[in-house]
Amino acid sequence: MARKRTEMNKIKDILRLRFDAGLSFRDISKCCAVGPATVSEVLSRFSASGLTWPLPEHCSDTDLENAVYKGRNVSRHKRQPDFVAMHHELKRKGMTKLLLWQEYREEDPATAYGYTQFCEHYGRWVKTQKRSMRQLHVAGDKLFIDYCGPTVPIIDPNTGEVLYEAQIYVATLGASNYTYVEAMRSQQLQDWIMAHVHAFTFFDGVPQLLVPDNLRSAVTKASPYGPILNENYARMARHYGTAIMPARPYKPKDKSKVENAVLIVERWILMRLRHEHFYTLSSLNQRIQELLFELNHRKQRVHPGSRYELYIRLDKPALMPLPAYAYEYIDSKQARVGPDYHVLYAKHAYSVPHHLVGKNVMLEVTAQIICIYYQGNVIAQHPRKHHPGGFTTVKEHMPEAHVKQRWNAERLVSWANNIGSGCRTVITSQLQRRQHPEQAIKSCLAILTLTNKYGQERLEAACQKALLLEQPHLKVIANLLVNNKESDNSFTGSDEQTVNHQNIRGQHYYQ
């Protein structure tokens, strides 16, 4: 690396301390904060320059520098590399500066730089090619959005294991740096969109543009020129009358505001939480809001006032008003109608008209309702069910033949009542044991159809016996009927017989 020239003000101080004050090289070195070798070099070059102290009145700083360093700048005698070509060559995979320097030196070793200076001059040239334009952020114009890298664990209070890592959502306004922070369960689409909804409520307004990163919940396909937005995300933006302008890939300066905000949040909020334990997402967010209030109301070093004060003065009057009602997340999904004329969503089945079996339909699902579309028309609406494994069926969606043979709880209880009170109690018990009565229809039918083989009287007696045994189950009732034990008071519901033997100790042995 080429040695840097001593600053001109320090050269004059060295000369003054030497010739006016008469200090030694070591004392001058301490006073000027330079090395003794530098002091010696400056004084030697001054002596060889032909100048005298004090300097002549007409001697400028440029004249002094040229006199002291005459003949030192040998770079003009060296052949300059083609930095533009070198820059492009280094983009090749496997290319190195050493190889380029060797090729450069082979042309004329006498006029070539050494490897160290070759790299040094190239580094200086690269710096001259980079420009960073200072961005002007208009009030109410942009909201910059991103996630923090660090996460916060949510712990199971009973076992102490980590249930999941909470993701930290950060949104900051461009003009005021007013920041919103929220912990979300994940970075999935629903959490991503609802975090925006909460942010708009926090800011009490909507910016003109949203500037997110290119995460999958925001952008389906990233591109520097025309990224494809997630349809659900775009629908939310349309609801609030704003637009989405994702940052270009690998261009962090496009969202430098939120990059700085994320860094501040990590330092001023997350680092304060590193020794705390959280068992629910709500408790974590409550703690975050406490620290966020402090962050937004703290005086800034560069800008006058706090983030909140700037927000009230700049961004708040310029934000668009909130719509009449908040956006409700809608999940859109395509599904195929099964042979049982039901579609599956979140492991729960919903019916559609039976003539659409095998067709592709579109589902739009909110927290309360599920709408099913075919060719743009609504064909079914159901209340949203949140329990997996069940099914919701509308009678009008069923074929006529299925309606006639459809069994429900009322029909089963009515049939059992015709057999007897014991049978009715057993059937009622079967229906009540399941979370959903539909799940017990098969077992109830299996019990009731035993009349085909054993008759109503024997089935009623078996049901009464099973109730006495406190085991009103299909297996027990069938066992009673098979063994003709429905009227036998000694029957215990099991084929096991008591064994008497001299080597078997009875209960009296332990008394």
RAHUTA-V890553 format. One record per residue. N is the residue number from 1. RES is the residue in one small letter. SS is DSSP state (A for helix, B for strand, O for the rest). PSI is psi in whole degrees, -180 to 180 (none if undefined). D_LAST is the distance of its C-alpha to the last C-alpha in Angstrom with 1 decimal. Layout:
n=N res=RES ss=SS psi=PSI d_last=D_LAST
n=N res=RES ss=SS psi=PSI d_last=D_LAST
This chain:
n=1 res=m ss=O psi=133 d_last=99.7
n=2 res=a ss=O psi=138 d_last=103.1
n=3 res=r ss=O psi=134 d_last=103.3
n=4 res=k ss=O psi=147 d_last=103.6
n=5 res=r ss=O psi=149 d_last=106.8
n=6 res=t ss=O psi=139 d_last=106.6
n=7 res=e ss=O psi=147 d_last=106.8
n=8 res=m ss=A psi=-37 d_last=110.4
n=9 res=n ss=A psi=-33 d_last=109.4
n=10 res=k ss=A psi=-33 d_last=107.8
n=11 res=i ss=A psi=-45 d_last=111.0
n=12 res=k ss=A psi=-38 d_last=113.1
n=13 res=d ss=A psi=-41 d_last=110.7
n=14 res=i ss=A psi=-46 d_last=110.9
n=15 res=l ss=A psi=-42 d_last=114.8
n=16 res=r ss=A psi=-46 d_last=115.0
n=17 res=l ss=A psi=-29 d_last=112.7
n=18 res=r ss=A psi=-49 d_last=114.6
n=19 res=f ss=A psi=-31 d_last=118.2
n=20 res=d ss=O psi=-44 d_last=118.0
n=21 res=a ss=O psi=-20 d_last=115.2
n=22 res=g ss=O psi=29 d_last=115.7
n=23 res=l ss=O psi=156 d_last=111.9
n=24 res=s ss=O psi=167 d_last=110.7
n=25 res=f ss=A psi=-42 d_last=108.9
n=26 res=r ss=A psi=-42 d_last=105.5
n=27 res=d ss=A psi=-40 d_last=106.0
n=28 res=i ss=A psi=-40 d_last=107.2
n=29 res=s ss=A psi=-44 d_last=104.1
n=30 res=k ss=A psi=-41 d_last=101.8
n=31 res=c ss=A psi=-38 d_last=103.8
n=32 res=c ss=A psi=-3 d_last=104.0
n=33 res=a ss=O psi=43 d_last=100.5
n=34 res=v ss=O psi=167 d_last=101.9
n=35 res=g ss=O psi=153 d_last=101.9
n=36 res=p ss=A psi=-34 d_last=104.7
n=37 res=a ss=A psi=-37 d_last=105.7
n=38 res=t ss=A psi=-43 d_last=106.3
n=39 res=v ss=A psi=-45 d_last=108.5
n=40 res=s ss=A psi=-42 d_last=110.5
n=41 res=e ss=A psi=-45 d_last=110.9
n=42 res=v ss=A psi=-46 d_last=112.1
n=43 res=l ss=A psi=-37 d_last=114.6
n=44 res=s ss=A psi=-44 d_last=115.9
n=45 res=r ss=A psi=-36 d_last=116.4
n=46 res=f ss=A psi=-40 d_last=118.1
n=47 res=s ss=A psi=-37 d_last=120.5
n=48 res=a ss=A psi=-12 d_last=121.3
n=49 res=s ss=A psi=-20 d_last=121.8
n=50 res=g ss=O psi=-2 d_last=125.1
n=51 res=l ss=O psi=161 d_last=124.0
n=52 res=t ss=O psi=160 d_last=124.4
n=53 res=w ss=O psi=135 d_last=122.5
n=54 res=p ss=O psi=156 d_last=122.8
n=55 res=l ss=O psi=149 d_last=122.7
n=56 res=p ss=O psi=153 d_last=125.8
n=57 res=e ss=O psi=-33 d_last=125.7
n=58 res=h ss=O psi=-1 d_last=126.1
n=59 res=c ss=O psi=111 d_last=123.1
n=60 res=s ss=O psi=174 d_last=120.2
n=61 res=d ss=A psi=-37 d_last=116.6
n=62 res=t ss=A psi=-41 d_last=117.3
n=63 res=d ss=A psi=-41 d_last=120.3
n=64 res=l ss=A psi=-42 d_last=118.3
n=65 res=e ss=A psi=-43 d_last=115.5
n=66 res=n ss=A psi=-35 d_last=118.1
n=67 res=a ss=A psi=-43 d_last=119.8
n=68 res=v ss=A psi=-38 d_last=116.7
n=69 res=y ss=O psi=23 d_last=115.1
n=70 res=k ss=O psi=135 d_last=118.2
n=71 res=g ss=O psi=-5 d_last=117.7
n=72 res=r ss=O psi=-34 d_last=113.9
n=73 res=n ss=O psi=89 d_last=113.1
n=74 res=v ss=A psi=-2 d_last=113.5
n=75 res=s ss=A psi=-26 d_last=111.4
n=76 res=r ss=A psi=-20 d_last=114.7
n=77 res=h ss=A psi=-6 d_last=115.7
n=78 res=k ss=O psi=151 d_last=112.4
n=79 res=r ss=O psi=122 d_last=111.9
n=80 res=q ss=O psi=132 d_last=109.4
n=81 res=p ss=O psi=160 d_last=106.7
n=82 res=d ss=O psi=91 d_last=106.4
n=83 res=f ss=A psi=-33 d_last=103.3
n=84 res=v ss=A psi=-49 d_last=103.0
n=85 res=a ss=A psi=-39 d_last=102.9
n=86 res=m ss=A psi=-41 d_last=100.6
n=87 res=h ss=A psi=-41 d_last=98.2
n=88 res=h ss=A psi=-37 d_last=98.1
n=89 res=e ss=A psi=-35 d_last=97.7
n=90 res=l ss=O psi=-14 d_last=94.6
n=91 res=k ss=O psi=-16 d_last=92.8
n=92 res=r ss=O psi=143 d_last=92.8
n=93 res=k ss=O psi=126 d_last=89.5
n=94 res=g ss=O psi=-10 d_last=90.0
n=95 res=m ss=O psi=143 d_last=93.1
n=96 res=t ss=O psi=158 d_last=93.4
n=97 res=k ss=A psi=-33 d_last=95.9
n=98 res=l ss=A psi=-44 d_last=96.7
n=99 res=l ss=A psi=-43 d_last=98.0
n=100 res=l ss=A psi=-38 d_last=100.1
n=101 res=w ss=A psi=-40 d_last=101.5
n=102 res=q ss=A psi=-42 d_last=102.4
n=103 res=e ss=A psi=-40 d_last=104.3
n=104 res=y ss=A psi=-41 d_last=106.0
n=105 res=r ss=A psi=-31 d_last=107.1
n=106 res=e ss=A psi=-26 d_last=108.5
n=107 res=e ss=A psi=-44 d_last=111.2
n=108 res=d ss=O psi=94 d_last=112.8
n=109 res=p ss=A psi=-30 d_last=111.0
n=110 res=a ss=A psi=-34 d_last=113.6
n=111 res=t ss=A psi=9 d_last=113.1
n=112 res=a ss=O psi=146 d_last=109.3
n=113 res=y ss=O psi=156 d_last=106.7
n=114 res=g ss=O psi=166 d_last=104.2
n=115 res=y ss=A psi=-41 d_last=100.6
n=116 res=t ss=A psi=-49 d_last=99.3
n=117 res=q ss=A psi=-31 d_last=102.1
n=118 res=f ss=A psi=-49 d_last=101.9
n=119 res=c ss=A psi=-38 d_last=98.3
n=120 res=e ss=A psi=-46 d_last=99.2
n=121 res=h ss=A psi=-37 d_last=102.1
n=122 res=y ss=A psi=-43 d_last=100.0
n=123 res=g ss=A psi=-40 d_last=97.2
n=124 res=r ss=A psi=-40 d_last=99.9
n=125 res=w ss=A psi=-42 d_last=101.3
n=126 res=v ss=A psi=-42 d_last=97.9
n=127 res=k ss=A psi=-33 d_last=97.4
n=128 res=t ss=A psi=-16 d_last=100.8
n=129 res=q ss=A psi=-18 d_last=99.7
n=130 res=k ss=O psi=134 d_last=96.6
n=131 res=r ss=O psi=139 d_last=97.1
n=132 res=s ss=O psi=110 d_last=94.6
n=133 res=m ss=O psi=131 d_last=95.8
n=134 res=r ss=O psi=128 d_last=94.4
n=135 res=q ss=O psi=140 d_last=92.7
n=136 res=l ss=O psi=117 d_last=93.6
n=137 res=h ss=O psi=117 d_last=90.7
n=138 res=v ss=O psi=142 d_last=91.9
n=139 res=a ss=O psi=133 d_last=89.9
n=140 res=g ss=O psi=10 d_last=87.5
n=141 res=d ss=O psi=-56 d_last=88.4
n=142 res=k ss=B psi=146 d_last=85.5
n=143 res=l ss=B psi=118 d_last=81.7
n=144 res=f ss=B psi=134 d_last=80.5
n=145 res=i ss=B psi=139 d_last=76.9
n=146 res=d ss=B psi=174 d_last=74.6
n=147 res=y ss=B psi=147 d_last=71.1
n=148 res=c ss=O psi=152 d_last=70.3
n=149 res=g ss=O psi=-53 d_last=69.3
n=150 res=p ss=O psi=149 d_last=66.3
n=151 res=t ss=O psi=170 d_last=63.2
n=152 res=v ss=B psi=123 d_last=60.4
n=153 res=p ss=B psi=138 d_last=56.7
n=154 res=i ss=B psi=123 d_last=54.4
n=155 res=i ss=B psi=141 d_last=50.9
n=156 res=d ss=O psi=119 d_last=47.5
n=157 res=p ss=O psi=-22 d_last=45.9
n=158 res=n ss=O psi=-42 d_last=42.3
n=159 res=t ss=O psi=-22 d_last=42.9
n=160 res=g ss=O psi=1 d_last=46.2
n=161 res=e ss=O psi=156 d_last=47.9
n=162 res=v ss=B psi=119 d_last=51.4
n=163 res=l ss=B psi=-46 d_last=51.5
n=164 res=y ss=B psi=166 d_last=55.3
n=165 res=e ss=B psi=115 d_last=58.5
n=166 res=a ss=B psi=134 d_last=60.5
n=167 res=q ss=B psi=138 d_last=64.2
n=168 res=i ss=B psi=111 d_last=66.7
n=169 res=y ss=B psi=134 d_last=69.6
n=170 res=v ss=B psi=131 d_last=72.8
n=171 res=a ss=B psi=133 d_last=75.9
n=172 res=t ss=B psi=140 d_last=79.0
n=173 res=l ss=B psi=143 d_last=82.3
n=174 res=g ss=O psi=-45 d_last=85.5
n=175 res=a ss=O psi=-43 d_last=87.7
n=176 res=s ss=O psi=-14 d_last=85.3
n=177 res=n ss=O psi=14 d_last=82.5
n=178 res=y ss=O psi=128 d_last=80.1
n=179 res=t ss=B psi=142 d_last=76.8
n=180 res=y ss=B psi=137 d_last=73.6
n=181 res=v ss=B psi=137 d_last=70.4
n=182 res=e ss=B psi=139 d_last=67.1
n=183 res=a ss=B psi=128 d_last=64.0
n=184 res=m ss=B psi=157 d_last=63.2
n=185 res=r ss=O psi=-35 d_last=60.3
n=186 res=s ss=O psi=-178 d_last=62.6
n=187 res=q ss=O psi=18 d_last=66.3
n=188 res=q ss=O psi=167 d_last=65.9
n=189 res=l ss=A psi=-47 d_last=68.4
n=190 res=q ss=A psi=-44 d_last=66.6
n=191 res=d ss=A psi=-40 d_last=65.8
n=192 res=w ss=A psi=-48 d_last=69.3
n=193 res=i ss=A psi=-44 d_last=70.9
n=194 res=m ss=A psi=-28 d_last=68.8
n=195 res=a ss=A psi=-38 d_last=69.5
n=196 res=h ss=A psi=-45 d_last=73.2
n=197 res=v ss=A psi=-45 d_last=72.5
n=198 res=h ss=A psi=-36 d_last=70.8
n=199 res=a ss=A psi=-43 d_last=73.7
n=200 res=f ss=A psi=-40 d_last=76.3
n=201 res=t ss=A psi=-40 d_last=74.5
n=202 res=f ss=A psi=-44 d_last=74.4
n=203 res=f ss=A psi=-13 d_last=78.1
n=204 res=d ss=O psi=40 d_last=78.9
n=205 res=g ss=O psi=176 d_last=81.3
n=206 res=v ss=B psi=131 d_last=82.0
n=207 res=p ss=O psi=169 d_last=84.2
n=208 res=q ss=O psi=-35 d_last=86.9
n=209 res=l ss=B psi=146 d_last=85.4
n=210 res=l ss=B psi=130 d_last=81.9
n=211 res=v ss=B psi=87 d_last=82.1
n=212 res=p ss=O psi=173 d_last=78.8
n=213 res=d ss=O psi=176 d_last=78.1
n=214 res=n ss=O psi=42 d_last=77.9
n=215 res=l ss=O psi=160 d_last=74.2
n=216 res=r ss=O psi=-30 d_last=73.1
n=217 res=s ss=O psi=-21 d_last=72.0
n=218 res=a ss=O psi=-42 d_last=75.6
n=219 res=v ss=B psi=123 d_last=77.7
n=220 res=t ss=B psi=-42 d_last=77.2
n=221 res=k ss=B psi=118 d_last=80.0
n=222 res=a ss=O psi=146 d_last=81.6
n=223 res=s ss=O psi=142 d_last=85.3
n=224 res=p ss=O psi=-20 d_last=87.9
n=225 res=y ss=O psi=-44 d_last=90.0
n=226 res=g ss=O psi=75 d_last=88.1
n=227 res=p ss=O psi=147 d_last=84.3
n=228 res=i ss=B psi=118 d_last=82.3
n=229 res=l ss=B psi=151 d_last=80.1
n=230 res=n ss=O psi=132 d_last=76.6
n=231 res=e ss=A psi=-41 d_last=77.2
n=232 res=n ss=A psi=-39 d_last=74.4
n=233 res=y ss=A psi=-43 d_last=75.7
n=234 res=a ss=A psi=-36 d_last=79.2
n=235 res=r ss=A psi=-41 d_last=78.1
n=236 res=m ss=A psi=-42 d_last=76.6
n=237 res=a ss=A psi=-41 d_last=79.9
n=238 res=r ss=A psi=-36 d_last=81.9
n=239 res=h ss=A psi=-38 d_last=79.8
n=240 res=y ss=A psi=1 d_last=80.7
n=241 res=g ss=O psi=25 d_last=84.3
n=242 res=t ss=O psi=173 d_last=84.1
n=243 res=a ss=B psi=160 d_last=84.9
n=244 res=i ss=B psi=128 d_last=83.1
n=245 res=m ss=O psi=86 d_last=85.0
n=246 res=p ss=O psi=148 d_last=82.6
n=247 res=a ss=O psi=147 d_last=83.6
n=248 res=r ss=O psi=144 d_last=85.3
n=249 res=p ss=O psi=137 d_last=83.2
n=250 res=y ss=O psi=28 d_last=83.5
n=251 res=k ss=O psi=76 d_last=85.6
n=252 res=p ss=A psi=-23 d_last=83.5
n=253 res=k ss=A psi=-18 d_last=86.5
n=254 res=d ss=A psi=-25 d_last=86.3
n=255 res=k ss=A psi=44 d_last=83.2
n=256 res=s ss=A psi=-30 d_last=83.9
n=257 res=k ss=A psi=-50 d_last=82.9
n=258 res=v ss=A psi=-27 d_last=79.3
n=259 res=e ss=A psi=-44 d_last=79.2
n=260 res=n ss=A psi=-39 d_last=80.0
n=261 res=a ss=A psi=-42 d_last=77.7
n=262 res=v ss=A psi=-43 d_last=74.8
n=263 res=l ss=A psi=-43 d_last=75.6
n=264 res=i ss=A psi=-42 d_last=75.7
n=265 res=v ss=A psi=-42 d_last=72.4
n=266 res=e ss=A psi=-39 d_last=70.7
n=267 res=r ss=A psi=-42 d_last=72.0
n=268 res=w ss=A psi=-17 d_last=71.7
n=269 res=i ss=A psi=-59 d_last=68.6
n=270 res=l ss=A psi=-38 d_last=66.4
n=271 res=m ss=A psi=-29 d_last=66.8
n=272 res=r ss=A psi=-21 d_last=65.7
n=273 res=l ss=A psi=2 d_last=62.5
n=274 res=r ss=O psi=-25 d_last=61.6
n=275 res=h ss=O psi=0 d_last=59.1
n=276 res=e ss=O psi=152 d_last=57.5
n=277 res=h ss=O psi=138 d_last=54.6
n=278 res=f ss=B psi=135 d_last=54.6
n=279 res=y ss=O psi=-12 d_last=51.7
n=280 res=t ss=O psi=156 d_last=53.9
n=281 res=l ss=A psi=-35 d_last=57.4
n=282 res=s ss=A psi=-40 d_last=58.3
n=283 res=s ss=A psi=-37 d_last=57.4
n=284 res=l ss=A psi=-46 d_last=59.6
n=285 res=n ss=A psi=-34 d_last=62.5
n=286 res=q ss=A psi=-42 d_last=62.3
n=287 res=r ss=A psi=-38 d_last=62.6
n=288 res=i ss=A psi=-42 d_last=65.5
n=289 res=q ss=A psi=-34 d_last=67.3
n=290 res=e ss=A psi=-46 d_last=67.3
n=291 res=l ss=A psi=-32 d_last=68.8
n=292 res=l ss=A psi=-40 d_last=71.2
n=293 res=f ss=A psi=-43 d_last=72.6
n=294 res=e ss=A psi=-41 d_last=73.4
n=295 res=l ss=A psi=-46 d_last=75.0
n=296 res=n ss=A psi=-22 d_last=77.2
n=297 res=h ss=A psi=1 d_last=78.4
n=298 res=r ss=O psi=140 d_last=79.1
n=299 res=k ss=B psi=138 d_last=82.7
n=300 res=q ss=O psi=155 d_last=84.0
n=301 res=r ss=O psi=-43 d_last=86.1
n=302 res=v ss=O psi=-53 d_last=88.7
n=303 res=h ss=O psi=147 d_last=88.9
n=304 res=p ss=O psi=135 d_last=89.6
n=305 res=g ss=O psi=-176 d_last=86.7
n=306 res=s ss=B psi=171 d_last=83.2
n=307 res=r ss=A psi=-40 d_last=82.1
n=308 res=y ss=A psi=-42 d_last=81.3
n=309 res=e ss=A psi=-42 d_last=84.7
n=310 res=l ss=A psi=-37 d_last=86.4
n=311 res=y ss=A psi=-45 d_last=84.3
n=312 res=i ss=A psi=-37 d_last=85.4
n=313 res=r ss=A psi=-36 d_last=89.0
n=314 res=l ss=A psi=-66 d_last=89.3
n=315 res=d ss=A psi=-43 d_last=86.6
n=316 res=k ss=A psi=-49 d_last=85.4
n=317 res=p ss=A psi=-22 d_last=88.7
n=318 res=a ss=A psi=-13 d_last=89.3
n=319 res=l ss=O psi=147 d_last=86.0
n=320 res=m ss=B psi=149 d_last=86.0
n=321 res=p ss=O psi=154 d_last=84.0
n=322 res=l ss=O psi=149 d_last=80.6
n=323 res=p ss=O psi=173 d_last=80.4
n=324 res=a ss=O psi=-31 d_last=79.2
n=325 res=y ss=O psi=151 d_last=75.7
n=326 res=a ss=O psi=154 d_last=73.8
n=327 res=y ss=O psi=137 d_last=73.4
n=328 res=e ss=O psi=128 d_last=70.3
n=329 res=y ss=O psi=131 d_last=69.2
n=330 res=i ss=O psi=122 d_last=69.8
n=331 res=d ss=B psi=121 d_last=68.4
n=332 res=s ss=B psi=134 d_last=70.7
n=333 res=k ss=B psi=141 d_last=69.5
n=334 res=q ss=B psi=141 d_last=70.8
n=335 res=a ss=B psi=156 d_last=68.4
n=336 res=r ss=B psi=136 d_last=68.8
n=337 res=v ss=O psi=126 d_last=67.7
n=338 res=g ss=O psi=172 d_last=65.2
n=339 res=p ss=O psi=-17 d_last=65.3
n=340 res=d ss=O psi=19 d_last=62.8
n=341 res=y ss=O psi=41 d_last=65.5
n=342 res=h ss=B psi=151 d_last=63.4
n=343 res=v ss=B psi=150 d_last=64.0
n=344 res=l ss=B psi=131 d_last=61.4
n=345 res=y ss=B psi=124 d_last=61.3
n=346 res=a ss=O psi=41 d_last=58.5
n=347 res=k ss=O psi=18 d_last=56.3
n=348 res=h ss=B psi=137 d_last=56.9
n=349 res=a ss=B psi=137 d_last=59.1
n=350 res=y ss=B psi=138 d_last=61.9
n=351 res=s ss=B psi=153 d_last=64.0
n=352 res=v ss=O psi=165 d_last=67.8
n=353 res=p ss=O psi=134 d_last=70.2
n=354 res=h ss=A psi=-22 d_last=69.4
n=355 res=h ss=A psi=-5 d_last=73.0
n=356 res=l ss=A psi=13 d_last=72.5
n=357 res=v ss=O psi=130 d_last=70.1
n=358 res=g ss=O psi=-5 d_last=71.1
n=359 res=k ss=O psi=155 d_last=73.2
n=360 res=n ss=B psi=129 d_last=73.1
n=361 res=v ss=B psi=163 d_last=72.5
n=362 res=m ss=B psi=132 d_last=72.4
n=363 res=l ss=B psi=135 d_last=69.5
n=364 res=e ss=B psi=116 d_last=70.1
n=365 res=v ss=B psi=130 d_last=66.8
n=366 res=t ss=O psi=-174 d_last=66.2
n=367 res=a ss=O psi=-21 d_last=63.0
n=368 res=q ss=O psi=-28 d_last=63.3
n=369 res=i ss=B psi=153 d_last=65.2
n=370 res=i ss=B psi=123 d_last=66.0
n=371 res=c ss=B psi=136 d_last=69.5
n=372 res=i ss=B psi=127 d_last=70.4
n=373 res=y ss=B psi=144 d_last=74.1
n=374 res=y ss=B psi=119 d_last=76.0
n=375 res=q ss=O psi=40 d_last=79.6
n=376 res=g ss=O psi=-3 d_last=79.7
n=377 res=n ss=B psi=142 d_last=78.5
n=378 res=v ss=B psi=122 d_last=75.2
n=379 res=i ss=B psi=-17 d_last=73.3
n=380 res=a ss=B psi=147 d_last=69.9
n=381 res=q ss=B psi=135 d_last=68.2
n=382 res=h ss=B psi=148 d_last=64.4
n=383 res=p ss=B psi=139 d_last=62.3
n=384 res=r ss=O psi=130 d_last=60.8
n=385 res=k ss=O psi=136 d_last=57.2
n=386 res=h ss=O psi=9 d_last=55.2
n=387 res=h ss=O psi=126 d_last=52.1
n=388 res=p ss=O psi=157 d_last=52.4
n=389 res=g ss=O psi=-9 d_last=51.7
n=390 res=g ss=O psi=-178 d_last=52.9
n=391 res=f ss=B psi=149 d_last=56.2
n=392 res=t ss=B psi=120 d_last=58.7
n=393 res=t ss=O psi=131 d_last=60.8
n=394 res=v ss=O psi=133 d_last=63.7
n=395 res=k ss=A psi=-38 d_last=64.4
n=396 res=e ss=A psi=-20 d_last=68.2
n=397 res=h ss=A psi=-11 d_last=67.6
n=398 res=m ss=O psi=148 d_last=66.1
n=399 res=p ss=O psi=155 d_last=68.1
n=400 res=e ss=A psi=-39 d_last=68.5
n=401 res=a ss=A psi=-36 d_last=66.5
n=402 res=h ss=A psi=-33 d_last=63.5
n=403 res=v ss=A psi=-40 d_last=63.7
n=404 res=k ss=A psi=-35 d_last=63.5
n=405 res=q ss=O psi=9 d_last=60.4
n=406 res=r ss=O psi=131 d_last=58.7
n=407 res=w ss=O psi=141 d_last=55.2
n=408 res=n ss=O psi=178 d_last=53.9
n=409 res=a ss=A psi=-40 d_last=50.9
n=410 res=e ss=A psi=-43 d_last=52.9
n=411 res=r ss=A psi=-40 d_last=53.8
n=412 res=l ss=A psi=-45 d_last=50.3
n=413 res=v ss=A psi=-38 d_last=48.8
n=414 res=s ss=A psi=-42 d_last=51.7
n=415 res=w ss=A psi=-47 d_last=51.1
n=416 res=a ss=A psi=-35 d_last=47.4
n=417 res=n ss=A psi=-33 d_last=48.2
n=418 res=n ss=A psi=-25 d_last=50.4
n=419 res=i ss=A psi=-44 d_last=47.5
n=420 res=g ss=O psi=168 d_last=45.0
n=421 res=s ss=A psi=-36 d_last=43.0
n=422 res=g ss=A psi=-45 d_last=39.9
n=423 res=c ss=A psi=-40 d_last=42.2
n=424 res=r ss=A psi=-41 d_last=43.8
n=425 res=t ss=A psi=-40 d_last=40.5
n=426 res=v ss=A psi=-47 d_last=39.5
n=427 res=i ss=A psi=-43 d_last=43.0
n=428 res=t ss=A psi=-40 d_last=43.0
n=429 res=s ss=A psi=-42 d_last=39.6
n=430 res=q ss=A psi=-41 d_last=41.1
n=431 res=l ss=A psi=-35 d_last=44.1
n=432 res=q ss=A psi=-24 d_last=42.2
n=433 res=r ss=A psi=-26 d_last=39.9
n=434 res=r ss=O psi=150 d_last=43.0
n=435 res=q ss=O psi=-34 d_last=45.1
n=436 res=h ss=O psi=128 d_last=48.1
n=437 res=p ss=A psi=-30 d_last=48.1
n=438 res=e ss=A psi=-28 d_last=50.5
n=439 res=q ss=A psi=-17 d_last=47.8
n=440 res=a ss=A psi=1 d_last=45.8
n=441 res=i ss=A psi=-43 d_last=48.7
n=442 res=k ss=A psi=-45 d_last=48.1
n=443 res=s ss=A psi=-36 d_last=44.5
n=444 res=c ss=A psi=-44 d_last=45.5
n=445 res=l ss=A psi=-37 d_last=48.3
n=446 res=a ss=A psi=-37 d_last=46.0
n=447 res=i ss=A psi=-47 d_last=43.8
n=448 res=l ss=A psi=-35 d_last=46.8
n=449 res=t ss=O psi=-3 d_last=48.7
n=450 res=l ss=O psi=-17 d_last=45.9
n=451 res=t ss=A psi=-27 d_last=47.8
n=452 res=n ss=A psi=-31 d_last=50.5
n=453 res=k ss=A psi=-36 d_last=48.3
n=454 res=y ss=A psi=-10 d_last=45.8
n=455 res=g ss=A psi=164 d_last=47.7
n=456 res=q ss=A psi=-39 d_last=46.9
n=457 res=e ss=A psi=-45 d_last=44.7
n=458 res=r ss=A psi=-38 d_last=42.3
n=459 res=l ss=A psi=-42 d_last=42.2
n=460 res=e ss=A psi=-44 d_last=41.6
n=461 res=a ss=A psi=-41 d_last=38.7
n=462 res=a ss=A psi=-37 d_last=37.2
n=463 res=c ss=A psi=-42 d_last=37.6
n=464 res=q ss=A psi=-43 d_last=35.9
n=465 res=k ss=A psi=-43 d_last=32.9
n=466 res=a ss=A psi=-35 d_last=32.8
n=467 res=l ss=A psi=-38 d_last=32.8
n=468 res=l ss=A psi=-37 d_last=29.8
n=469 res=l ss=O psi=-5 d_last=27.9
n=470 res=e ss=O psi=37 d_last=29.3
n=471 res=q ss=O psi=65 d_last=31.0
n=472 res=p ss=O psi=64 d_last=34.7
n=473 res=h ss=O psi=156 d_last=35.9
n=474 res=l ss=A psi=-44 d_last=38.6
n=475 res=k ss=A psi=-43 d_last=36.5
n=476 res=v ss=A psi=-45 d_last=33.9
n=477 res=i ss=A psi=-44 d_last=36.7
n=478 res=a ss=A psi=-38 d_last=38.6
n=479 res=n ss=A psi=-39 d_last=35.6
n=480 res=l ss=A psi=-44 d_last=35.1
n=481 res=l ss=A psi=-41 d_last=38.7
n=482 res=v ss=A psi=-39 d_last=39.0
n=483 res=n ss=O psi=8 d_last=36.2
n=484 res=n ss=O psi=42 d_last=37.3
n=485 res=k ss=O psi=8 d_last=34.0
n=486 res=e ss=O psi=-21 d_last=35.3
n=487 res=s ss=O psi=4 d_last=34.9
n=488 res=d ss=O psi=117 d_last=31.7
n=489 res=n ss=O psi=-20 d_last=28.8
n=490 res=s ss=O psi=-9 d_last=26.3
n=491 res=f ss=O psi=133 d_last=27.7
n=492 res=t ss=O psi=4 d_last=25.6
n=493 res=g ss=O psi=6 d_last=28.5
n=494 res=s ss=O psi=151 d_last=27.6
n=495 res=d ss=O psi=-3 d_last=28.6
n=496 res=e ss=O psi=135 d_last=25.3
n=497 res=q ss=O psi=147 d_last=23.7
n=498 res=t ss=O psi=132 d_last=20.2
n=499 res=v ss=O psi=125 d_last=20.2
n=500 res=n ss=O psi=126 d_last=18.6
n=501 res=h ss=O psi=146 d_last=18.8
n=502 res=q ss=O psi=-23 d_last=17.5
n=503 res=n ss=O psi=-3 d_last=17.3
n=504 res=i ss=O psi=121 d_last=15.1
n=505 res=r ss=O psi=133 d_last=11.4
n=506 res=g ss=O psi=-176 d_last=9.8
n=507 res=q ss=A psi=-25 d_last=7.2
n=508 res=h ss=A psi=-20 d_last=5.2
n=509 res=y ss=A psi=-32 d_last=5.7
n=510 res=y ss=A psi=3 d_last=3.8
n=511 res=q ss=O psi=none d_last=0.0
